[in-house]
Amino acid sequence: MSVNKSALKSPPDVVYEFLWEDGLLVALLGISSMVGTIRTTDNAFILNTSIWDLVTSAGIIPLIISSTMAGLPNCGQACCAFIGFLNLFSLLQSLLSCALIAFNRYVHVVLSLATYKRLFGPVKAFLWVVGSWVTGTLVMFPAMSGIYGSLGWDAHVQICQLSHEDPASVLFFKNVVLSMYWAVVFTISAFYARIYLHVRKSTMAIGQHLGHSPQQVSLQAVKRTKHMFYIFFTFLTLTCPNVVINYVDFYATLLPKAVFFTSSALYILNTAVNPIIYTWTLKEFWQGFKSMVRCRRHIVPNPQAGQPAVQTPVRVINVLSRSGVSNRVAPSEPSVDTSEINT
């Protein structure tokens, strides 16, 4: 049965134009990260994902699509191998960033504040990100060095990723990349499941009128964690089909090519949907983005010497929400200048 090649090439080509427009939004979000309102630990991990979304949408995907349409690597074998590295490395970085966010939320919600301060901070957040880069490089090292698989042109699916000429490439993809993918996904799921059980237990304790409990969780922390879960769930939904299909039919000999193009289009949409989720769920990104566009920052000036600072009256709400979490968020979201942490 013959297949219309032009029809098969249309799905990623349709996504291509949208990605360039969305790539600009990713870049603007990256610049807006310099605004002080979003310099927080978990947002640092989101920024790491945003950087690789920008690299993917503005560099990797256009080159991959042009090579696929031409039927051969149009920038040379060395360039194709580098694109293949960036393609897999960006996937690993998005995955590891989701893991860091889940671990950050787990420590913040379930464990003590002292533990959170000991593990996360402005400098330590940077070290966590550097650690994810080092981990991704180590995972890719066997294919980079040719020890276990090799990077390059895959003639079966016509994409710059893993070379089809090396029989170990498929083993590297299945045994290393995909094994790490599923291991990290299950770990992230375990973190969020533990957070859910902890919040549920806190809800039951409050519902039984046991008074204030050390297990009580702030409403702000729960909402923040829910937004971070949206990012992970979207990433999993859009990347999982492509991962499963490549595991089942790596050489694209069993399934129709239309299935590969559909899963690839979903995978590509991940880099386009992420910035929309950031601005929708995280008001810090949206506020920073608006401040950058307006070319000004809303900074409260420090009181001058000899003048007392104006204190804003605080209303204390002693009513527990029906969701089982507290509306008081004083100690759970500590403000940070340079030595403390702000999540």
N, C-alpha and C positions, 0 to 999 in steps of 0.2 A: 504494500500500500504506500503510495507516494505521499509526501507531506510538503505543503507549500512552505518553502524556506522563508519567503518574505513575511508570511504570517507568523512564523516562529520567531522572527527577529523583531517583531513589532512590540511585544510587551516590554522588554527592557528599554527599547527606544522611546516608548511613551513615558516611562518613568524618568528617563534621562533629562528631559526638559524641566520637569518638576524639581529634580534634584539640584540643578544649577540655581534655581530660584531659592530653594530651601538652604542650599549651601551658604548663601549670603547671610541668611538668618543665623546659621550655626556660627559663622565668623563673628557676627555682631554680638551673639551671646558670649562668645569667647572673650571679646574685648570688654564686654560689660562685666566680666568676672573681676576686672580690676577695681570696680566700684566696691567700696568697703562693705556695702550691705550684704553681699553674698560671699564674703570671705569666711566661710565656715568649713568645718571638717568634712561633712558629707557633701557639701557643694564642691569641695576640692576634688572629690572622687567623680562627681558629675562632670566637672570641667575636664578631667582626663578623658572621659567618654566623648565629650563634645569635640575635643581636639581631634580624636580619631574619626569621629563622624565627619569633620571637615576634610581631613585627609582622604577619607574614602569617597565622599560625594564630589569633591572638587578635583581629585587626582586619579584615584584608583579606578573608579567606575567609568569615567569617560575613556580611559585607555583600554580597559577591558572590553567595553562595548565596541570601540573602533576595531580592536583586534578580532573580536568575534565576527563582526560584519565582514571584515576582510578575509577571514579564514586563516590568518597567520599573524604572528607577533609583528606589529608594525613599527616597533621601536628597537628591535634587535633582541637577541637571546639574553644578553646580560640584563637589559632593561626589563625584559619579561620575567626573569627570575626575581628581580627586585620587586616588581609589582606583585608577584606571587607571595613574596615574603610579607609585604605590607598588607595584602589581602587577608592572610591568615593571622597576622600579628594584630590587626585592628579588631578581629573577632575575639581574640584572646583578651585584649585590653578591655573591650566592652564587658566581657564575661567576668574578668577579675575586678573591674570597677563595681559591678553589681554585687560581687561577693564582699568587697570592702564596705559597701554601703549597708548590706545586710548585717555584717559583723558589727559595724558601728551602731546600728539601731538596736541590735541584740544587747550590746554592752550598755547602751544608754537606758534602755527600758527595763531590762531584767536585772542587771548587776548594779553594784553600788556606784555612786557618783565619784567616789575616790578611785575606783577602778577605771572609770571612764576618763578621768583626768590623767591617770597614769598611762593610759594607752593612746589617747588622742590629744592633739594640740596642733597649733599652726606648723611647728617644725616636724612633729611626728606624722602629721597628715602628709606632708611632702615626702617623708621617708617611706610611708606606706605606698605612695604613688610610684616612687623610684623602685621600690621592691616589686611592684607589679610589672614594671618595665623589664627589670632584670629577670623575673620569672618567665615572662613571655619570650625573652631572648633565649633563655636556656631551653625552653620547650622547642623553639624553632631551630636550635643549633644543629641537631642531627641532620636535618634537611639542608640547612645552610652549608654545612661542611661536606655533604654528600655521604656521610657515614650511614645514614638510614633514610633512604629516599633522597630526592633532589628537587629543587625548585626549577620551574621553567614552563614550557608550553605543553598544555594537555590537548592533544589533537582529538581526543574522543569527544570532549565537550567544547573544544575550541575556546580555551580560556587560559590566561596566565595564572597558574597556581602551582601545581605539582607536575613534574615532567612525566609524560606517559612512557618515555623510553626507559625509565628506571622501574623495574618491577617492585622495588621496595617502597615506592612512593605511596601506593595504596595501603601498604601495611603501616607506614608512618601516619597517614591520615586517620586510619581506623584505630590503631593501637595507641597513638599518642594524642593527636588533636581531639578526636571524638571521645576518647576515654576521659581526657581532662574536662571536656565540655560537660559530659554527664555527671562526673564526680562533683564539679563545682555547682552545677544546677541542683543536684540533690542536697548539697551542703547549704546552699542559699535557701532552699525550701525548708530545710530543717530549722534554720535560724528563724524564719518567719513563722513557722509552726510553733516554735517555742515562745516567740513573742505573743502570738495569739493566745496560747494557753495561759501565759502569765497574766495578760490583760483580762482574760475570762475569769481567772481565779480571783483577781482583784475585784472584778465586778460582783462575783458571788459573795465575797467577804463584805463588801459595802451593802449589798442587798440584804444581808442578814443582820444589819445594824451593829456591826462589830466595832464601829468607830473608826478612827484613823488608823491605818495599817501601813507598815513600812513597804508593803507590796503595792500601795496605791500609786497609780500612774497618772501623769498629767494628761489633760486633753490635748494639749499642743504636741506632746511627744507621740501620742497615738495617731493624730492626724498626719504628722510628719512621716511617721513610719508607713502609714497607708499610702501616702504619695510616692514614697520610695518603692513600695511594692508594685505600684502601677508601672514604674519604669522597668522593673525586672520582668513583670508579666508580659509587657509589650515586647520586650527583647526576646523572651522565650517563644512567644506566639509567632513572631515573624521569622525567627532564625531556625526554629526546630524543624519545620518541614524540609528546608534545604539540607539540614544536617542528616535527617533520617533518609532522605532520598539518595544522598551521596553515599551513605553507609550501605544501603541496599543495592544500589546500582552505580558503583563508582565510575565504571567505564561507559555508562549511558548506552548499554546494549539491550536492556530488557524493557525499560519504560519508554514511552513516547517522549520525543524531545520537547513537546509542548508542556509536559509535566515539569521538566527541568527549567524551562523558561518561566513557568508560573512560580515555582519555588524560589528561583533566583530573583524574580521581581519582588516577592515578599521580603526576601533577605535585603535587597537594595532599599526597600521602603523603610527598613529599620532606621537608617541614617536620616531619612526625611521626617519620620514621625517623632523621633526623640526630641528635637527642639520644641515641637509643639507641646509635648508632654511637660517639658521643663517649665515653659511659660504658663501652662495651664495649672499645674499643680504646685509650683514653687513661686510664691509671690516675690521672693528676693530677686529671682532672675528677671521677672517682669518689671519690678521697680528699678533695678539696675539698668535694664535695657531702655526704659523710658528716660531715666536720668542721662544716659549716654546720648540718646537721640536729641534731647533738649539741650545738650551741651552744658549741663549744670548738675551739681550735686546738692542734695538737700542735707546740709551739714549743720548741726546745731552748734553755734559758737560756744567756746568755753567761757565761763563767767570771768570777768576781769578781776584783777587783784583788788581786794577791799570791798567787792560787791558780793553779797551772798547769792548763791545759786537759787534760782526759782524752783521750788519744790511743787510738783504736781500732786494734788490730793489723790489718794488711792482709795478706791472702793473695794472693800473686802467682801467677797461673795462666799457665803457659808452654805451654799446649796449645792449638793452633789447632783451631777447630771444623771439622767436616766440611763446613759450608756455605761455607767459604772466607772467612770474616770473622773478625776477632779478637774475643776476649772482653774484651780490655782496652779500656776506654773513657775513659781518663784525659784525653788532650788533645783528644779529638774532641767531647766534650760539656762545654765549660767552664762552671763555676759562675759565676753572676752575682749581684752584689749590686745595685749601682745603675749601675755603669759598664761591667760586662762583660755577656756574653750567656749565657743559659741556654736551651738548646733541649731 
